[in-house]
């Protein structure tokens, strides 16, 4: 009798429990980019969307920021992944794939990740791609983006083909063994599936507003 009551209770709980989207665990390969028409302000002062930024063969979205050592590096210890951004933009552009950096650190808008600081960072680093402000971390939440950096590569239909890390060594660009994002860009251009199509994103946590 007790076993039957426990089983009935479990069924009832399942019946009323909310159904969560697969996006609760993050975007999966083949998923469409969310919030494709969500307007974000670029450091150049123009509003733009993912649809605006996409080129013929796709769009590379990298969540980034101004101060995370995984992005900007530690003096004497790391060059950071930021130093590879312009090279990635050149590679993506040659393949007719757009690229954008997204700052979702909404909890730090009064400090390191203010819009003014973003403008200065883009100048100091010589960014060749758009750098946009994700108001109230809405885009990051929709993507379930976790870290800076966190990479999402989409095809020409804005379907996800790769997500995760840029490569396997944020400390030394000369000691990289696995160029996951570059490989995914090449595979996308060739109409082939990235292998792997997901890796673990490494970096600082995105500082979301509470």
Beta strands, then each sheet from edge to edge (+ up, - down):
strand 1: 40-42
strand 2: 47-48
strand 3: 58-64
strand 4: 97-103
strand 5: 130-133
strand 6: 147-148
strand 7: 150-154
strand 8: 160-164
strand 9: 204-205
sheet 1: 2+ 1- 5+ 4+ 3+ 7- 8+
sheet 2: 6+ 9-
end
